[in-house]
């Protein structure tokens, strides 16, 4: 096993996926939750799950926080649990790397204040990170299975058809978040050899048949957008 002490708080789909990836890469880790009913599932999947009261500082210290823990993942489905745990861990160790998940935009600022090193939020993935995801499908698969999959949130590439009302429109005129609960990241431009243009760079870009929009949102909203614009 590779030398790195890692704690995963919250035993759910995200923890299982991340734990599986860590195992394949040779890392050892400990899964922790306060729900004893999860033990049979953990055992069936081959995970050692510790049941503990993570709200107690002494318990957190007993796991090695403040001593030899290098990474902590807070993966609970309730944002309030992730914020509380992040705050508690950061108060005990100012240097440990804390990777926190969030399921609402409102929790992002709270996690930042609480001391999270990295916040995994599908609505905030942008810039070079998005480009890396798009150009490396294997990374996209990991994110899809862990973060996006948790809340039925997906990243999708939508090709503009010849008969779509979007054909020949300006990008600024069709920005989907005005009427749809989804986020437009940017597009691949057909005439520029499918160069990726971020929404912040190409707001007045003219859309053409064959251009590919890259969006993030719930599956139902993406499908509604595609139906409304004949995509």
C-alpha positions as CSV (number, residue, x, y, z in Angstrom):
1,X,0.0,0.0,0.0
2,X,1.2,3.6,-0.7
3,X,2.0,5.7,2.3
4,X,-0.8,8.1,2.9
5,X,-3.5,8.1,5.6
6,X,-6.9,8.9,4.1
7,X,-10.2,9.1,5.8
8,X,-13.6,8.9,4.0
9,X,-16.5,10.3,6.1
10,X,-20.0,9.3,4.9
11,X,-20.5,5.8,3.4
12,X,-22.6,6.3,0.2
13,X,-22.2,6.0,-3.5
14,X,-19.5,8.7,-3.6
15,X,-17.5,7.0,-0.9
16,X,-17.8,3.6,-2.6
17,X,-16.6,4.9,-5.9
18,X,-13.7,7.0,-4.5
19,X,-12.7,4.1,-2.2
20,X,-12.7,1.7,-5.2
21,X,-10.5,4.1,-7.1
22,X,-8.1,4.5,-4.2
23,X,-7.8,0.7,-3.8
24,X,-6.9,0.3,-7.5
25,X,-4.2,3.0,-7.0
26,X,-2.7,1.2,-4.0
27,X,-3.9,3.6,-1.3
28,X,-5.1,2.5,2.1
29,X,-8.0,4.4,3.7
30,X,-10.7,4.2,6.4
31,X,-14.4,4.7,5.8
32,X,-16.3,6.3,8.7
33,X,-20.0,6.8,9.3
34,X,-22.4,7.2,12.2
35,X,-25.1,4.9,10.8
36,X,-24.6,1.3,11.9
37,X,-27.3,0.1,9.5
38,X,-24.7,0.6,6.7
39,X,-22.4,-2.1,8.0
40,X,-23.9,-5.1,6.1
41,X,-23.7,-3.2,2.8
42,X,-20.1,-2.2,3.5
43,X,-19.2,-5.8,4.4
44,X,-20.8,-7.1,1.2
45,X,-18.8,-4.6,-0.9
46,X,-15.6,-5.5,0.9
47,X,-15.1,-2.2,2.8
48,X,-14.1,-1.9,6.4
49,X,-16.5,0.6,7.8
50,X,-16.0,2.2,11.3
51,X,-19.1,3.5,13.1
52,X,-18.3,6.5,15.2
53,X,-19.6,9.8,16.5
54,X,-17.8,12.2,14.2
55,X,-19.2,15.2,16.2
56,X,-16.8,14.4,19.0
57,X,-13.4,16.0,18.8
58,X,-11.8,13.2,20.8
59,X,-13.1,10.7,18.3
60,X,-11.6,12.7,15.4
61,X,-8.3,12.9,17.2
62,X,-8.3,9.1,17.8
63,X,-8.4,8.7,14.0
64,X,-5.1,10.5,13.7
65,X,-6.4,14.0,12.7
66,X,-3.8,16.5,13.8
67,X,-1.1,13.8,13.6
68,X,-0.7,11.5,10.6
69,X,-3.9,12.0,8.5
70,X,-3.0,13.5,5.1
71,X,-6.4,13.6,3.3
72,X,-10.0,13.8,4.5
73,X,-13.1,13.4,2.3
74,X,-16.4,14.6,3.7
75,X,-19.0,12.9,1.5
76,X,-22.3,13.1,3.4
77,X,-25.4,13.7,1.5
78,X,-26.5,16.5,3.8
79,X,-24.4,19.7,3.3
80,X,-24.8,20.7,7.0
81,X,-22.9,17.5,8.0
82,X,-20.1,18.2,5.6
83,X,-19.8,21.9,6.8
84,X,-19.8,20.9,10.4
85,X,-17.3,18.1,9.9
86,X,-15.0,20.3,7.8
87,X,-15.1,23.0,10.5
88,X,-14.3,20.5,13.3
89,X,-11.4,18.9,11.4
90,X,-9.9,22.2,10.3
91,X,-10.0,23.4,13.9
92,X,-8.0,20.3,14.9
93,X,-5.5,20.4,12.0
94,X,-4.8,23.6,10.0
95,X,-2.7,21.7,7.4
96,X,-4.7,18.5,6.5
97,X,-6.2,18.5,3.0
98,X,-10.0,18.4,3.2
99,X,-12.0,17.5,0.1
100,X,-15.7,18.3,0.7
101,X,-18.7,17.6,-1.4
102,X,-21.7,19.9,-1.7
103,X,-25.1,19.4,-3.2
104,X,-26.3,23.0,-3.2
105,X,-24.8,26.3,-4.3
106,X,-25.5,27.9,-0.9
107,X,-23.1,25.5,0.9
108,X,-20.1,26.4,-1.2
109,X,-19.3,29.6,0.7
110,X,-19.9,27.9,4.0
111,X,-17.5,25.1,3.2
112,X,-14.9,27.7,2.1
113,X,-15.2,29.5,5.4
114,X,-15.2,26.2,7.3
115,X,-11.8,25.5,5.7
116,X,-12.3,23.0,2.9
117,X,-9.2,22.7,0.7
118,X,-11.2,21.5,-2.3
119,X,-15.0,21.6,-2.9
120,X,-16.5,19.1,-5.3
121,X,-19.6,20.8,-6.8
122,X,-20.9,20.0,-10.3
123,X,-22.3,23.5,-10.8
124,X,-18.9,25.1,-10.2
125,X,-16.7,23.0,-12.5
126,X,-15.4,25.4,-15.1
127,X,-12.4,26.8,-16.9
128,X,-9.4,24.5,-17.4
129,X,-10.9,21.9,-15.2
130,X,-13.8,21.5,-17.6
131,X,-11.4,21.3,-20.5
132,X,-9.5,18.6,-18.8
133,X,-12.7,16.6,-18.2
134,X,-13.8,17.0,-21.8
135,X,-10.5,16.0,-23.3
136,X,-9.9,13.1,-20.9
137,X,-13.0,10.8,-21.0
138,X,-11.6,8.5,-18.2
139,X,-11.7,11.5,-15.8
140,X,-15.2,12.4,-16.9
141,X,-16.3,8.9,-16.1
142,X,-15.0,9.2,-12.5
143,X,-16.7,12.5,-11.9
144,X,-19.9,11.2,-13.5
145,X,-20.0,8.2,-11.2
146,X,-19.2,10.1,-8.0
147,X,-20.4,13.6,-8.0
148,X,-22.8,14.0,-11.0
149,X,-24.4,10.6,-10.5
150,X,-25.3,11.4,-6.9
151,X,-28.0,14.0,-7.8
152,X,-28.9,13.0,-11.4
153,X,-26.6,15.7,-12.7
154,X,-24.8,15.1,-16.0
155,X,-22.5,16.8,-18.4
156,X,-23.6,16.5,-22.0
157,X,-22.4,17.6,-25.4
158,X,-25.3,18.7,-27.6
159,X,-24.8,19.1,-31.4
160,X,-26.7,22.0,-33.0
161,X,-28.8,20.6,-35.9
162,X,-29.4,22.3,-39.2
163,X,-33.1,22.9,-38.4
164,X,-32.6,24.0,-34.8
165,X,-33.7,27.5,-33.9
166,X,-30.3,27.9,-32.4
167,X,-28.6,27.7,-35.8
168,X,-27.3,31.2,-36.7
169,X,-28.2,32.6,-33.3
170,X,-25.7,34.4,-31.0
171,X,-24.6,32.4,-28.0
172,X,-25.8,35.3,-25.7
173,X,-29.3,35.0,-27.1
174,X,-29.8,31.3,-26.2
175,X,-28.1,31.1,-22.8
176,X,-30.1,28.2,-21.3
177,X,-30.0,29.1,-17.6
178,X,-32.5,31.9,-18.2
179,X,-35.3,29.3,-18.7
180,X,-33.7,26.0,-17.8
181,X,-32.2,24.7,-14.6
182,X,-28.8,23.9,-16.2
183,X,-25.4,25.5,-16.8
184,X,-23.8,26.2,-20.2
185,X,-20.1,25.8,-20.0
186,X,-19.2,26.6,-23.6
187,X,-19.0,25.1,-27.0
188,X,-16.8,23.3,-29.6
189,X,-16.7,25.4,-32.7
190,X,-16.9,23.4,-36.0
191,X,-15.3,26.1,-38.1
192,X,-12.4,26.5,-35.7
193,X,-11.7,22.8,-35.9
194,X,-13.8,22.2,-32.8
195,X,-11.8,24.5,-30.6
196,X,-13.4,24.8,-27.2
197,X,-14.8,28.3,-26.4
198,X,-15.8,29.0,-22.8
199,X,-19.0,30.9,-22.1
200,X,-17.0,33.7,-20.5
201,X,-15.0,34.1,-23.7
202,X,-17.5,33.7,-26.5
203,X,-20.7,35.4,-25.4
204,X,-21.2,37.0,-28.8
205,X,-20.2,33.9,-30.8
206,X,-22.6,33.0,-33.6
207,X,-23.8,29.4,-33.4
208,X,-23.7,27.2,-36.5
209,X,-25.0,23.8,-37.6
210,X,-22.5,21.3,-36.2
211,X,-21.3,23.3,-33.3
212,X,-21.4,21.4,-30.0
213,X,-22.8,23.0,-26.8
214,X,-21.4,21.6,-23.5
215,X,-23.9,21.8,-20.6
216,X,-24.3,20.6,-17.0
217,X,-27.7,19.9,-15.4
218,X,-30.3,17.4,-14.5
219,X,-31.1,14.9,-17.2
220,X,-34.8,16.0,-17.4
221,X,-33.8,19.7,-17.9
222,X,-31.3,18.8,-20.6
223,X,-33.8,16.7,-22.4
224,X,-36.4,19.5,-22.2
225,X,-33.9,22.0,-23.7
226,X,-33.1,19.6,-26.5
227,X,-36.7,19.1,-27.3
228,X,-37.5,22.8,-27.3
229,X,-34.7,23.6,-29.7
230,X,-34.9,20.5,-31.9
231,X,-31.6,19.1,-30.9
